Amino acid sequence: MDRHETISNQIERERLELYHLVGQYGLPHRKVIAQSLIVDKLINEYNVIKYGKKENSSRLVR
């Protein structure tokens, strides 16, 4: 399995955990926010591998 597939699988596992935590604690809970940050980090890593660079977040905000 290559790094792209590995991160993709990690994202899916962590996303399922996020859904579980939201159901258990609700959106504003610190555990949910921490898990969301984990998912975000993995998605960013996936994008770096897939597209070869980090997305400039300042371009996303207008």
mmCIF file as Biopython writes it, N, C-alpha, C and O atoms, coordinates in Angstrom:
data_model
#
loop_
_atom_site.group_PDB
_atom_site.id
_atom_site.type_symbol
_atom_site.label_atom_id
_atom_site.label_alt_id
_atom_site.label_comp_id
_atom_site.label_asym_id
_atom_site.label_entity_id
_atom_site.label_seq_id
_atom_site.pdbx_PDB_ins_code
_atom_site.Cartn_x
_atom_site.Cartn_y
_atom_site.Cartn_z
_atom_site.occupancy
_atom_site.B_iso_or_equiv
_atom_site.auth_seq_id
_atom_site.auth_asym_id
_atom_site.pdbx_PDB_model_num
ATOM 1   N N  . MET A ? 1  ? 0.857   -1.170 0.000  1.0 0.0 1  A 1 
ATOM 2   C CA . MET A ? 1  ? 0.000   0.000  0.000  1.0 0.0 1  A 1 
ATOM 3   C C  . MET A ? 1  ? 0.906   1.238  0.000  1.0 0.0 1  A 1 
ATOM 4   O O  . MET A ? 1  ? 1.846   1.319  0.791  1.0 0.0 1  A 1 
ATOM 5   N N  . ASP A ? 2  ? 0.628   2.188  -0.876 1.0 0.0 2  A 1 
ATOM 6   C CA . ASP A ? 2  ? 1.448   3.394  -0.939 1.0 0.0 2  A 1 
ATOM 7   C C  . ASP A ? 2  ? 0.979   4.418  0.098  1.0 0.0 2  A 1 
ATOM 8   O O  . ASP A ? 2  ? -0.056  4.238  0.740  1.0 0.0 2  A 1 
ATOM 9   N N  . ARG A ? 3  ? 1.744   5.477  0.247  1.0 0.0 3  A 1 
ATOM 10  C CA . ARG A ? 3  ? 1.466   6.502  1.265  1.0 0.0 3  A 1 
ATOM 11  C C  . ARG A ? 3  ? 0.100   7.172  1.031  1.0 0.0 3  A 1 
ATOM 12  O O  . ARG A ? 3  ? -0.606  7.503  1.983  1.0 0.0 3  A 1 
ATOM 13  N N  . HIS A ? 4  ? -0.253  7.364  -0.222 1.0 0.0 4  A 1 
ATOM 14  C CA . HIS A ? 4  ? -1.541  7.963  -0.585 1.0 0.0 4  A 1 
ATOM 15  C C  . HIS A ? 4  ? -2.692  7.123  -0.027 1.0 0.0 4  A 1 
ATOM 16  O O  . HIS A ? 4  ? -3.617  7.658  0.584  1.0 0.0 4  A 1 
ATOM 17  N N  . GLU A ? 5  ? -2.630  5.815  -0.240 1.0 0.0 5  A 1 
ATOM 18  C CA . GLU A ? 5  ? -3.681  4.920  0.261  1.0 0.0 5  A 1 
ATOM 19  C C  . GLU A ? 5  ? -3.682  4.839  1.775  1.0 0.0 5  A 1 
ATOM 20  O O  . GLU A ? 5  ? -4.741  4.782  2.399  1.0 0.0 5  A 1 
ATOM 21  N N  . THR A ? 6  ? -2.494  4.835  2.368  1.0 0.0 6  A 1 
ATOM 22  C CA . THR A ? 6  ? -2.378  4.765  3.818  1.0 0.0 6  A 1 
ATOM 23  C C  . THR A ? 6  ? -3.038  5.968  4.472  1.0 0.0 6  A 1 
ATOM 24  O O  . THR A ? 6  ? -3.814  5.816  5.415  1.0 0.0 6  A 1 
ATOM 25  N N  . ILE A ? 7  ? -2.737  7.154  3.979  1.0 0.0 7  A 1 
ATOM 26  C CA . ILE A ? 7  ? -3.341  8.365  4.547  1.0 0.0 7  A 1 
ATOM 27  C C  . ILE A ? 7  ? -4.841  8.376  4.295  1.0 0.0 7  A 1 
ATOM 28  O O  . ILE A ? 7  ? -5.613  8.786  5.162  1.0 0.0 7  A 1 
ATOM 29  N N  . SER A ? 8  ? -5.253  7.936  3.133  1.0 0.0 8  A 1 
ATOM 30  C CA . SER A ? 8  ? -6.675  7.871  2.823  1.0 0.0 8  A 1 
ATOM 31  C C  . SER A ? 8  ? -7.405  6.972  3.830  1.0 0.0 8  A 1 
ATOM 32  O O  . SER A ? 8  ? -8.491  7.311  4.298  1.0 0.0 8  A 1 
ATOM 33  N N  . ASN A ? 9  ? -6.811  5.845  4.153  1.0 0.0 9  A 1 
ATOM 34  C CA . ASN A ? 9  ? -7.400  4.933  5.147  1.0 0.0 9  A 1 
ATOM 35  C C  . ASN A ? 9  ? -7.405  5.557  6.538  1.0 0.0 9  A 1 
ATOM 36  O O  . ASN A ? 9  ? -8.377  5.412  7.280  1.0 0.0 9  A 1 
ATOM 37  N N  . GLN A ? 10 ? -6.336  6.241  6.891  1.0 0.0 10 A 1 
ATOM 38  C CA . GLN A ? 10 ? -6.271  6.927  8.182  1.0 0.0 10 A 1 
ATOM 39  C C  . GLN A ? 10 ? -7.353  7.996  8.283  1.0 0.0 10 A 1 
ATOM 40  O O  . GLN A ? 10 ? -8.006  8.138  9.317  1.0 0.0 10 A 1 
ATOM 41  N N  . ILE A ? 11 ? -7.532  8.740  7.207  1.0 0.0 11 A 1 
ATOM 42  C CA . ILE A ? 11 ? -8.566  9.779  7.196  1.0 0.0 11 A 1 
ATOM 43  C C  . ILE A ? 11 ? -9.924  9.154  7.469  1.0 0.0 11 A 1 
ATOM 44  O O  . ILE A ? 11 ? -10.699 9.666  8.277  1.0 0.0 11 A 1 
ATOM 45  N N  . GLU A ? 12 ? -10.205 8.061  6.803  1.0 0.0 12 A 1 
ATOM 46  C CA . GLU A ? 12 ? -11.507 7.419  6.986  1.0 0.0 12 A 1 
ATOM 47  C C  . GLU A ? 12 ? -11.695 6.921  8.415  1.0 0.0 12 A 1 
ATOM 48  O O  . GLU A ? 12 ? -12.768 7.099  8.991  1.0 0.0 12 A 1 
ATOM 49  N N  . ARG A ? 13 ? -10.668 6.301  8.996  1.0 0.0 13 A 1 
ATOM 50  C CA . ARG A ? 13 ? -10.766 5.836  10.387 1.0 0.0 13 A 1 
ATOM 51  C C  . ARG A ? 13 ? -10.981 7.001  11.350 1.0 0.0 13 A 1 
ATOM 52  O O  . ARG A ? 13 ? -11.838 6.939  12.231 1.0 0.0 13 A 1 
ATOM 53  N N  . GLU A ? 14 ? -10.201 8.056  11.174 1.0 0.0 14 A 1 
ATOM 54  C CA . GLU A ? 14 ? -10.308 9.204  12.072 1.0 0.0 14 A 1 
ATOM 55  C C  . GLU A ? 14 ? -11.627 9.947  11.879 1.0 0.0 14 A 1 
ATOM 56  O O  . GLU A ? 14 ? -12.180 10.496 12.831 1.0 0.0 14 A 1 
ATOM 57  N N  . ARG A ? 15 ? -12.126 9.962  10.654 1.0 0.0 15 A 1 
ATOM 58  C CA . ARG A ? 15 ? -13.421 10.598 10.386 1.0 0.0 15 A 1 
ATOM 59  C C  . ARG A ? 15 ? -14.544 9.817  11.067 1.0 0.0 15 A 1 
ATOM 60  O O  . ARG A ? 15 ? -15.464 10.419 11.621 1.0 0.0 15 A 1 
ATOM 61  N N  . LEU A ? 16 ? -14.482 8.505  11.032 1.0 0.0 16 A 1 
ATOM 62  C CA . LEU A ? 16 ? -15.485 7.692  11.732 1.0 0.0 16 A 1 
ATOM 63  C C  . LEU A ? 16 ? -15.440 7.945  13.230 1.0 0.0 16 A 1 
ATOM 64  O O  . LEU A ? 16 ? -16.481 8.018  13.884 1.0 0.0 16 A 1 
ATOM 65  N N  . GLU A ? 17 ? -14.241 8.078  13.771 1.0 0.0 17 A 1 
ATOM 66  C CA . GLU A ? 17 ? -14.106 8.405  15.190 1.0 0.0 17 A 1 
ATOM 67  C C  . GLU A ? 17 ? -14.702 9.783  15.477 1.0 0.0 17 A 1 
ATOM 68  O O  . GLU A ? 17 ? -15.350 9.981  16.505 1.0 0.0 17 A 1 
ATOM 69  N N  . LEU A ? 18 ? -14.484 10.723 14.577 1.0 0.0 18 A 1 
ATOM 70  C CA . LEU A ? 18 ? -15.064 12.052 14.733 1.0 0.0 18 A 1 
ATOM 71  C C  . LEU A ? 18 ? -16.590 11.974 14.788 1.0 0.0 18 A 1 
ATOM 72  O O  . LEU A ? 18 ? -17.213 12.590 15.653 1.0 0.0 18 A 1 
ATOM 73  N N  . TYR A ? 19 ? -17.188 11.225 13.878 1.0 0.0 19 A 1 
ATOM 74  C CA . TYR A ? 19 ? -18.645 11.075 13.869 1.0 0.0 19 A 1 
ATOM 75  C C  . TYR A ? 19 ? -19.138 10.471 15.180 1.0 0.0 19 A 1 
ATOM 76  O O  . TYR A ? 19 ? -20.158 10.891 15.728 1.0 0.0 19 A 1 
ATOM 77  N N  . HIS A ? 20 ? -18.400 9.481  15.671 1.0 0.0 20 A 1 
ATOM 78  C CA . HIS A ? 20 ? -18.756 8.835  16.934 1.0 0.0 20 A 1 
ATOM 79  C C  . HIS A ? 20 ? -18.715 9.855  18.082 1.0 0.0 20 A 1 
ATOM 80  O O  . HIS A ? 20 ? -19.631 9.911  18.903 1.0 0.0 20 A 1 
ATOM 81  N N  . LEU A ? 21 ? -17.656 10.650 18.130 1.0 0.0 21 A 1 
ATOM 82  C CA . LEU A ? 21 ? -17.511 11.641 19.197 1.0 0.0 21 A 1 
ATOM 83  C C  . LEU A ? 21 ? -18.586 12.716 19.120 1.0 0.0 21 A 1 
ATOM 84  O O  . LEU A ? 21 ? -19.088 13.164 20.151 1.0 0.0 21 A 1 
ATOM 85  N N  . VAL A ? 22 ? -18.944 13.135 17.911 1.0 0.0 22 A 1 
ATOM 86  C CA . VAL A ? 22 ? -20.021 14.122 17.758 1.0 0.0 22 A 1 
ATOM 87  C C  . VAL A ? 22 ? -21.326 13.560 18.321 1.0 0.0 22 A 1 
ATOM 88  O O  . VAL A ? 22 ? -22.054 14.260 19.024 1.0 0.0 22 A 1 
ATOM 89  N N  . GLY A ? 23 ? -21.619 12.301 18.011 1.0 0.0 23 A 1 
ATOM 90  C CA . GLY A ? 23 ? -22.829 11.677 18.528 1.0 0.0 23 A 1 
ATOM 91  C C  . GLY A ? 23 ? -22.812 11.548 20.040 1.0 0.0 23 A 1 
ATOM 92  O O  . GLY A ? 23 ? -23.852 11.653 20.690 1.0 0.0 23 A 1 
ATOM 93  N N  . GLN A ? 24 ? -21.644 11.322 20.593 1.0 0.0 24 A 1 
ATOM 94  C CA . GLN A ? 24 ? -21.521 11.114 22.028 1.0 0.0 24 A 1 
ATOM 95  C C  . GLN A ? 24 ? -21.502 12.429 22.812 1.0 0.0 24 A 1 
ATOM 96  O O  . GLN A ? 24 ? -22.133 12.529 23.864 1.0 0.0 24 A 1 
ATOM 97  N N  . TYR A ? 25 ? -20.784 13.436 22.307 1.0 0.0 25 A 1 
ATOM 98  C CA . TYR A ? 25 ? -20.551 14.661 23.073 1.0 0.0 25 A 1 
ATOM 99  C C  . TYR A ? 25 ? -21.185 15.918 22.483 1.0 0.0 25 A 1 
ATOM 100 O O  . TYR A ? 25 ? -21.388 16.892 23.208 1.0 0.0 25 A 1 
ATOM 101 N N  . GLY A ? 26 ? -21.502 15.925 21.192 1.0 0.0 26 A 1 
ATOM 102 C CA . GLY A ? 26 ? -21.989 17.130 20.534 1.0 0.0 26 A 1 
ATOM 103 C C  . GLY A ? 26 ? -20.828 17.915 19.931 1.0 0.0 26 A 1 
ATOM 104 O O  . GLY A ? 26 ? -19.670 17.704 20.290 1.0 0.0 26 A 1 
ATOM 105 N N  . LEU A ? 27 ? -21.150 18.818 19.019 1.0 0.0 27 A 1 
ATOM 106 C CA . LEU A ? 27 ? -20.125 19.546 18.261 1.0 0.0 27 A 1 
ATOM 107 C C  . LEU A ? 27 ? -19.159 20.386 19.089 1.0 0.0 27 A 1 
ATOM 108 O O  . LEU A ? 27 ? -17.960 20.354 18.812 1.0 0.0 27 A 1 
ATOM 109 N N  . PRO A ? 28 ? -19.615 21.134 20.085 1.0 0.0 28 A 1 
ATOM 110 C CA . PRO A ? 28 ? -18.682 22.061 20.740 1.0 0.0 28 A 1 
ATOM 111 C C  . PRO A ? 28 ? -17.741 21.424 21.771 1.0 0.0 28 A 1 
ATOM 112 O O  . PRO A ? 28 ? -16.970 22.141 22.409 1.0 0.0 28 A 1 
ATOM 113 N N  . HIS A ? 29 ? -17.781 20.127 21.947 1.0 0.0 29 A 1 
ATOM 114 C CA . HIS A ? 29 ? -16.947 19.484 22.968 1.0 0.0 29 A 1 
ATOM 115 C C  . HIS A ? 29 ? -15.476 19.472 22.558 1.0 0.0 29 A 1 
ATOM 116 O O  . HIS A ? 29 ? -15.152 19.350 21.376 1.0 0.0 29 A 1 
ATOM 117 N N  . ARG A ? 30 ? -14.594 19.599 23.542 1.0 0.0 30 A 1 
ATOM 118 C CA . ARG A ? 30 ? -13.157 19.672 23.269 1.0 0.0 30 A 1 
ATOM 119 C C  . ARG A ? 30 ? -12.625 18.418 22.587 1.0 0.0 30 A 1 
ATOM 120 O O  . ARG A ? 30 ? -11.715 18.509 21.763 1.0 0.0 30 A 1 
ATOM 121 N N  . LYS A ? 31 ? -13.172 17.254 22.911 1.0 0.0 31 A 1 
ATOM 122 C CA . LYS A ? 31 ? -12.728 16.010 22.262 1.0 0.0 31 A 1 
ATOM 123 C C  . LYS A ? 31 ? -13.084 16.008 20.775 1.0 0.0 31 A 1 
ATOM 124 O O  . LYS A ? 31 ? -12.315 15.516 19.949 1.0 0.0 31 A 1 
ATOM 125 N N  . VAL A ? 32 ? -14.235 16.551 20.445 1.0 0.0 32 A 1 
ATOM 126 C CA . VAL A ? 32 ? -14.670 16.633 19.051 1.0 0.0 32 A 1 
ATOM 127 C C  . VAL A ? 32 ? -13.769 17.597 18.278 1.0 0.0 32 A 1 
ATOM 128 O O  . VAL A ? 32 ? -13.348 17.311 17.157 1.0 0.0 32 A 1 
ATOM 129 N N  . ILE A ? 33 ? -13.487 18.724 18.886 1.0 0.0 33 A 1 
ATOM 130 C CA . ILE A ? 33 ? -12.624 19.711 18.230 1.0 0.0 33 A 1 
ATOM 131 C C  . ILE A ? 33 ? -11.225 19.143 18.020 1.0 0.0 33 A 1 
ATOM 132 O O  . ILE A ? 33 ? -10.634 19.329 16.956 1.0 0.0 33 A 1 
ATOM 133 N N  . ALA A ? 34 ? -10.693 18.453 19.025 1.0 0.0 34 A 1 
ATOM 134 C CA . ALA A ? 34 ? -9.362  17.849 18.897 1.0 0.0 34 A 1 
ATOM 135 C C  . ALA A ? 34 ? -9.347  16.804 17.781 1.0 0.0 34 A 1 
ATOM 136 O O  . ALA A ? 34 ? -8.389  16.737 17.012 1.0 0.0 34 A 1 
ATOM 137 N N  . GLN A ? 35 ? -10.391 15.996 17.689 1.0 0.0 35 A 1 
ATOM 138 C CA . GLN A ? 35 ? -10.465 14.980 16.641 1.0 0.0 35 A 1 
ATOM 139 C C  . GLN A ? 35 ? -10.599 15.622 15.270 1.0 0.0 35 A 1 
ATOM 140 O O  . GLN A ? 35 ? -10.028 15.137 14.293 1.0 0.0 35 A 1 
ATOM 141 N N  . SER A ? 36 ? -11.349 16.709 15.197 1.0 0.0 36 A 1 
ATOM 142 C CA . SER A ? 36 ? -11.491 17.435 13.938 1.0 0.0 36 A 1 
ATOM 143 C C  . SER A ? 36 ? -10.137 17.956 13.458 1.0 0.0 36 A 1 
ATOM 144 O O  . SER A ? 36 ? -9.852  17.937 12.260 1.0 0.0 36 A 1 
ATOM 145 N N  . LEU A ? 37 ? -9.315  18.415 14.378 1.0 0.0 37 A 1 
ATOM 146 C CA . LEU A ? 37 ? -7.978  18.887 14.019 1.0 0.0 37 A 1 
ATOM 147 C C  . LEU A ? 37 ? -7.111  17.748 13.475 1.0 0.0 37 A 1 
ATOM 148 O O  . LEU A ? 37 ? -6.307  17.953 12.566 1.0 0.0 37 A 1 
ATOM 149 N N  . ILE A ? 38 ? -7.276  16.566 14.027 1.0 0.0 38 A 1 
ATOM 150 C CA . ILE A ? 38 ? -6.542  15.395 13.534 1.0 0.0 38 A 1 
ATOM 151 C C  . ILE A ? 38 ? -6.949  15.092 12.095 1.0 0.0 38 A 1 
ATOM 152 O O  . ILE A ? 38 ? -6.099  14.860 11.236 1.0 0.0 38 A 1 
ATOM 153 N N  . VAL A ? 39 ? -8.251  15.097 11.843 1.0 0.0 39 A 1 
ATOM 154 C CA . VAL A ? 39 ? -8.751  14.844 10.489 1.0 0.0 39 A 1 
ATOM 155 C C  . VAL A ? 39 ? -8.246  15.921 9.525  1.0 0.0 39 A 1 
ATOM 156 O O  . VAL A ? 39 ? -7.802  15.610 8.419  1.0 0.0 39 A 1 
ATOM 157 N N  . ASP A ? 40 ? -8.315  17.172 9.941  1.0 0.0 40 A 1 
ATOM 158 C CA . ASP A ? 40 ? -7.826  18.274 9.095  1.0 0.0 40 A 1 
ATOM 159 C C  . ASP A ? 40 ? -6.354  18.100 8.749  1.0 0.0 40 A 1 
ATOM 160 O O  . ASP A ? 40 ? -5.957  18.292 7.599  1.0 0.0 40 A 1 
ATOM 161 N N  . LYS A ? 41 ? -5.549  17.738 9.733  1.0 0.0 41 A 1 
ATOM 162 C CA . LYS A ? 41 ? -4.112  17.546 9.504  1.0 0.0 41 A 1 
ATOM 163 C C  . LYS A ? 41 ? -3.867  16.432 8.486  1.0 0.0 41 A 1 
ATOM 164 O O  . LYS A ? 41 ? -3.025  16.566 7.598  1.0 0.0 41 A 1 
ATOM 165 N N  . LEU A ? 42 ? -4.607  15.337 8.622  1.0 0.0 42 A 1 
ATOM 166 C CA . LEU A ? 42 ? -4.450  14.230 7.672  1.0 0.0 42 A 1 
ATOM 167 C C  . LEU A ? 42 ? -4.891  14.634 6.267  1.0 0.0 42 A 1 
ATOM 168 O O  . LEU A ? 42 ? -4.251  14.259 5.285  1.0 0.0 42 A 1 
ATOM 169 N N  . ILE A ? 43 ? -5.969  15.386 6.167  1.0 0.0 43 A 1 
ATOM 170 C CA . ILE A ? 43 ? -6.427  15.847 4.853  1.0 0.0 43 A 1 
ATOM 171 C C  . ILE A ? 43 ? -5.379  16.761 4.225  1.0 0.0 43 A 1 
ATOM 172 O O  . ILE A ? 43 ? -5.110  16.669 3.028  1.0 0.0 43 A 1 
ATOM 173 N N  . ASN A ? 44 ? -4.795  17.633 5.021  1.0 0.0 44 A 1 
ATOM 174 C CA . ASN A ? 44 ? -3.729  18.501 4.506  1.0 0.0 44 A 1 
ATOM 175 C C  . ASN A ? 44 ? -2.537  17.683 4.030  1.0 0.0 44 A 1 
ATOM 176 O O  . ASN A ? 44 ? -1.966  17.971 2.979  1.0 0.0 44 A 1 
ATOM 177 N N  . GLU A ? 45 ? -2.160  16.665 4.798  1.0 0.0 45 A 1 
ATOM 178 C CA . GLU A ? 45 ? -1.048  15.796 4.407  1.0 0.0 45 A 1 
ATOM 179 C C  . GLU A ? 45 ? -1.372  15.056 3.102  1.0 0.0 45 A 1 
ATOM 180 O O  . GLU A ? 45 ? -0.518  14.924 2.225  1.0 0.0 45 A 1 
ATOM 181 N N  . TYR A ? 46 ? -2.599  14.582 2.987  1.0 0.0 46 A 1 
ATOM 182 C CA . TYR A ? 46 ? -3.057  13.908 1.775  1.0 0.0 46 A 1 
ATOM 183 C C  . TYR A ? 46 ? -2.929  14.838 0.569  1.0 0.0 46 A 1 
ATOM 184 O O  . TYR A ? 46 ? -2.450  14.432 -0.489 1.0 0.0 46 A 1 
ATOM 185 N N  . ASN A ? 47 ? -3.361  16.086 0.740  1.0 0.0 47 A 1 
ATOM 186 C CA . ASN A ? 47 ? -3.285  17.052 -0.360 1.0 0.0 47 A 1 
ATOM 187 C C  . ASN A ? 47 ? -1.847  17.355 -0.755 1.0 0.0 47 A 1 
ATOM 188 O O  . ASN A ? 47 ? -1.555  17.529 -1.938 1.0 0.0 47 A 1 
ATOM 189 N N  . VAL A ? 48 ? -0.958  17.419 0.209  1.0 0.0 48 A 1 
ATOM 190 C CA . VAL A ? 48 ? 0.452   17.644 -0.100 1.0 0.0 48 A 1 
ATOM 191 C C  . VAL A ? 48 ? 0.991   16.494 -0.938 1.0 0.0 48 A 1 
ATOM 192 O O  . VAL A ? 48 ? 1.708   16.719 -1.913 1.0 0.0 48 A 1 
ATOM 193 N N  . ILE A ? 49 ? 0.653   15.274 -0.570 1.0 0.0 49 A 1 
ATOM 194 C CA . ILE A ? 49 ? 1.122   14.106 -1.320 1.0 0.0 49 A 1 
ATOM 195 C C  . ILE A ? 49 ? 0.494   14.079 -2.713 1.0 0.0 49 A 1 
ATOM 196 O O  . ILE A ? 49 ? 1.177   13.834 -3.707 1.0 0.0 49 A 1 
ATOM 197 N N  . LYS A ? 50 ? -0.800  14.330 -2.774 1.0 0.0 50 A 1 
ATOM 198 C CA . LYS A ? 50 ? -1.495  14.239 -4.055 1.0 0.0 50 A 1 
ATOM 199 C C  . LYS A ? 50 ? -1.139  15.376 -5.010 1.0 0.0 50 A 1 
ATOM 200 O O  . LYS A ? 50 ? -0.961  15.149 -6.206 1.0 0.0 50 A 1 
ATOM 201 N N  . TYR A ? 51 ? -1.037  16.591 -4.489 1.0 0.0 51 A 1 
ATOM 202 C CA . TYR A ? 51 ? -0.834  17.760 -5.348 1.0 0.0 51 A 1 
ATOM 203 C C  . TYR A ? 51 ? 0.577   18.347 -5.262 1.0 0.0 51 A 1 
ATOM 204 O O  . TYR A ? 51 ? 0.923   19.240 -6.035 1.0 0.0 51 A 1 
ATOM 205 N N  . GLY A ? 52 ? 1.386   17.853 -4.333 1.0 0.0 52 A 1 
ATOM 206 C CA . GLY A ? 52 ? 2.775   18.246 -4.253 1.0 0.0 52 A 1 
ATOM 207 C C  . GLY A ? 52 ? 3.073   19.547 -3.564 1.0 0.0 52 A 1 
ATOM 208 O O  . GLY A ? 52 ? 4.221   19.990 -3.559 1.0 0.0 52 A 1 
ATOM 209 N N  . LYS A ? 53 ? 2.070   20.178 -2.978 1.0 0.0 53 A 1 
ATOM 210 C CA . LYS A ? 53 ? 2.318   21.420 -2.246 1.0 0.0 53 A 1 
ATOM 211 C C  . LYS A ? 53 ? 1.170   21.670 -1.287 1.0 0.0 53 A 1 
ATOM 212 O O  . LYS A ? 53 ? 0.081   21.113 -1.421 1.0 0.0 53 A 1 
ATOM 213 N N  . LYS A ? 54 ? 1.452   22.525 -0.317 1.0 0.0 54 A 1 
ATOM 214 C CA . LYS A ? 54 ? 0.405   22.908 0.620  1.0 0.0 54 A 1 
ATOM 215 C C  . LYS A ? 54 ? -0.464  23.981 0.002  1.0 0.0 54 A 1 
ATOM 216 O O  . LYS A ? 54 ? 0.018   24.853 -0.721 1.0 0.0 54 A 1 
ATOM 217 N N  . GLU A ? 55 ? -1.743  23.907 0.294  1.0 0.0 55 A 1 
ATOM 218 C CA . GLU A ? 55 ? -2.692  24.942 -0.141 1.0 0.0 55 A 1 
ATOM 219 C C  . GLU A ? 55 ? -2.487  26.167 0.731  1.0 0.0 55 A 1 
ATOM 220 O O  . GLU A ? 55 ? -2.428  26.064 1.956  1.0 0.0 55 A 1 
ATOM 221 N N  . ASN A ? 56 ? -2.381  27.306 0.110  1.0 0.0 56 A 1 
ATOM 222 C CA . ASN A ? 56 ? -2.223  28.555 0.841  1.0 0.0 56 A 1 
ATOM 223 C C  . ASN A ? 56 ? -3.593  28.940 1.396  1.0 0.0 56 A 1 
ATOM 224 O O  . ASN A ? 56 ? -4.495  29.304 0.640  1.0 0.0 56 A 1 
ATOM 225 N N  . SER A ? 57 ? -3.747  28.858 2.735  1.0 0.0 57 A 1 
ATOM 226 C CA . SER A ? 57 ? -5.047  29.106 3.340  1.0 0.0 57 A 1 
ATOM 227 C C  . SER A ? 57 ? -5.531  30.537 3.125  1.0 0.0 57 A 1 
ATOM 228 O O  . SER A ? 57 ? -6.736  30.786 3.165  1.0 0.0 57 A 1 
ATOM 229 N N  . SER A ? 58 ? -4.621  31.478 2.899  1.0 0.0 58 A 1 
ATOM 230 C CA . SER A ? 58 ? -5.052  32.852 2.673  1.0 0.0 58 A 1 
ATOM 231 C C  . SER A ? 58 ? -5.818  32.983 1.349  1.0 0.0 58 A 1 
ATOM 232 O O  . SER A ? 58 ? -6.612  33.908 1.179  1.0 0.0 58 A 1 
ATOM 233 N N  . ARG A ? 59 ? -5.579  32.064 0.422  1.0 0.0 59 A 1 
ATOM 234 C CA . ARG A ? 59 ? -6.321  32.094 -0.836 1.0 0.0 59 A 1 
ATOM 235 C C  . ARG A ? 59 ? -7.761  31.645 -0.643 1.0 0.0 59 A 1 
ATOM 236 O O  . ARG A ? 59 ? -8.628  31.977 -1.452 1.0 0.0 59 A 1 
ATOM 237 N N  . LEU A ? 60 ? -8.020  30.899 0.413  1.0 0.0 60 A 1 
ATOM 238 C CA . LEU A ? 60 ? -9.365  30.368 0.635  1.0 0.0 60 A 1 
ATOM 239 C C  . LEU A ? 60 ? -10.300 31.394 1.236  1.0 0.0 60 A 1 
ATOM 240 O O  . LEU A ? 60 ? -11.516 31.299 1.065  1.0 0.0 60 A 1 
ATOM 241 N N  . VAL A ? 61 ? -9.752  32.376 1.938  1.0 0.0 61 A 1 
ATOM 242 C CA . VAL A ? 61 ? -10.573 33.389 2.598  1.0 0.0 61 A 1 
ATOM 243 C C  . VAL A ? 61 ? -10.632 34.617 1.709  1.0 0.0 61 A 1 
ATOM 244 O O  . VAL A ? 61 ? -9.608  35.115 1.242  1.0 0.0 61 A 1 
ATOM 245 N N  . ARG A ? 62 ? -11.824 35.089 1.487  1.0 0.0 62 A 1 
ATOM 246 C CA . ARG A ? 62 ? -11.997 36.271 0.640  1.0 0.0 62 A 1 
ATOM 247 C C  . ARG A ? 62 ? -12.772 37.328 1.356  1.0 0.0 62 A 1 
ATOM 248 O O  . ARG A ? 62 ? -13.017 38.398 0.798  1.0 0.0 62 A 1 
#
